[in-house]
Amino acid sequence: MADHNKSRGRPAKAGHKGVFTKDIRLLMYGFGDEPNPAMDSINVMEELVVDYITEMCHGASDVAKERKVNVDDFKFVLRNDPKKLARVEELLHMEQEIKRARQNFDVKEIDEHAAKKLEAQENL
């Protein structure tokens, strides 16, 4: 990963250190580490995560060239990693399902509100 960043002339930024500490600690515990993992371990994991995300964003940016980066650019970068690409597809599918569910919920909620309002007006 580091070679990839060096070849681009983009050094890793130190300004992001500690941003993901709490999340990484919980993830490490969730994946079998002890409740309070060593800070060295958390810092190494955070560095790996930030480097990976940076590498992915740079790769997607390279694919997009002059235009705005979109989801398809990230999918292209992941084309040689079927597990990660499948996970992206799964998450995108779930996002659509959640949007549809929210729309249905909002419509039902609006219908209930309108029915109550109409009933209140009829009682006047």
C-alpha positions as CSV (number, residue, x, y, z in Angstrom):
1,M,0.0,0.0,0.0
2,A,2.7,2.4,0.9
3,D,4.5,1.9,-2.5
4,H,1.2,2.8,-4.2
5,N,1.1,6.1,-2.3
6,K,4.7,6.9,-2.9
7,S,4.4,6.3,-6.6
8,R,1.7,8.9,-6.7
9,G,3.8,11.4,-4.8
10,R,1.0,11.6,-2.2
11,P,2.4,11.0,1.3
12,A,0.0,9.8,4.0
13,K,-1.4,12.6,6.0
14,A,-0.8,12.6,9.8
15,G,-3.7,14.9,10.4
16,H,-6.2,12.0,10.5
17,K,-4.6,10.2,13.4
18,G,-7.1,9.2,16.1
19,V,-10.2,9.9,14.1
20,F,-11.2,6.3,14.0
21,T,-9.8,5.2,17.3
22,K,-13.1,4.4,19.0
23,D,-14.6,2.6,16.0
24,I,-11.5,0.5,15.5
25,R,-11.3,-0.4,19.1
26,L,-14.9,-1.6,19.0
27,L,-14.3,-3.5,15.7
28,M,-11.2,-5.2,17.1
29,Y,-13.2,-6.3,20.1
30,G,-16.1,-7.5,17.9
31,F,-13.6,-9.6,15.9
32,G,-12.2,-11.3,19.0
33,D,-9.6,-8.9,20.5
34,E,-9.8,-8.0,24.2
35,P,-12.2,-5.2,25.3
36,N,-9.4,-2.7,25.5
37,P,-6.8,-3.5,22.8
38,A,-3.3,-2.0,23.0
39,M,-3.1,1.5,21.6
40,D,-0.2,0.4,19.4
41,S,-2.5,-2.2,17.8
42,I,-5.3,0.4,17.3
43,N,-2.8,2.9,15.8
44,V,-1.5,0.3,13.3
45,M,-5.0,-0.7,12.3
46,E,-6.0,2.9,11.9
47,E,-3.0,3.6,9.7
48,L,-3.9,0.6,7.6
49,V,-7.5,1.6,7.3
50,V,-6.7,5.2,6.4
51,D,-4.1,4.1,3.8
52,Y,-6.6,1.6,2.2
53,I,-9.4,4.2,2.0
54,T,-6.9,6.8,0.6
55,E,-5.7,4.3,-2.0
56,M,-9.2,3.4,-3.0
57,C,-10.2,7.1,-3.4
58,H,-7.1,7.8,-5.4
59,G,-7.8,4.8,-7.6
60,A,-11.4,5.9,-8.2
61,S,-10.2,9.5,-8.9
62,D,-7.7,8.1,-11.5
63,V,-10.6,6.2,-13.2
64,A,-12.8,9.2,-13.2
65,K,-10.1,11.5,-14.6
66,E,-11.7,14.9,-15.2
67,R,-15.3,14.1,-14.1
68,K,-16.8,13.7,-10.7
69,V,-16.0,10.4,-8.9
70,N,-19.0,8.0,-8.7
71,V,-19.8,4.6,-7.3
72,D,-19.0,2.9,-10.7
73,D,-15.4,4.2,-10.3
74,F,-15.0,2.4,-7.0
75,K,-16.6,-0.7,-8.5
76,F,-14.0,-0.6,-11.3
77,V,-11.2,-0.3,-8.8
78,L,-12.5,-3.4,-7.0
79,R,-13.2,-5.4,-10.2
80,N,-10.3,-7.8,-9.5
81,D,-11.5,-8.5,-5.9
82,P,-14.8,-10.4,-6.2
83,K,-15.5,-10.5,-2.5
84,K,-15.2,-6.8,-2.0
85,L,-17.1,-6.1,-5.2
86,A,-19.9,-8.4,-4.1
87,R,-20.1,-6.6,-0.8
88,V,-20.3,-3.2,-2.5
89,E,-23.2,-4.6,-4.7
90,E,-24.9,-6.0,-1.6
91,L,-24.6,-2.7,0.3
92,L,-26.0,-0.8,-2.8
93,H,-28.9,-3.2,-3.0
94,M,-29.6,-2.8,0.7
95,E,-29.5,1.0,0.3
96,Q,-32.2,0.8,-2.3
97,E,-34.3,-1.5,-0.2
98,I,-34.0,0.9,2.8
99,K,-35.0,3.9,0.6
100,R,-38.1,2.0,-0.6
101,A,-39.0,1.0,2.9
102,R,-38.7,4.6,4.1
103,Q,-40.8,5.9,1.3
104,N,-43.5,3.3,2.1
105,F,-43.3,4.3,5.8
106,D,-43.5,8.0,5.1
107,V,-46.5,7.5,2.7
108,K,-48.4,5.5,5.4
109,E,-47.5,8.0,8.0
110,I,-48.8,10.8,5.8
111,D,-52.0,8.9,5.1
112,E,-52.6,8.3,8.8
113,H,-52.0,12.0,9.5
114,A,-54.4,13.1,6.7
115,A,-57.1,10.6,7.9
116,K,-56.9,12.0,11.5
117,K,-57.0,15.6,10.2
118,L,-60.0,14.8,8.0
119,E,-61.8,13.0,10.9
120,A,-61.1,16.0,13.2
121,Q,-62.6,18.4,10.6
122,E,-65.7,16.2,10.2
123,N,-66.3,16.2,14.0
124,L,-66.5,20.1,14.0
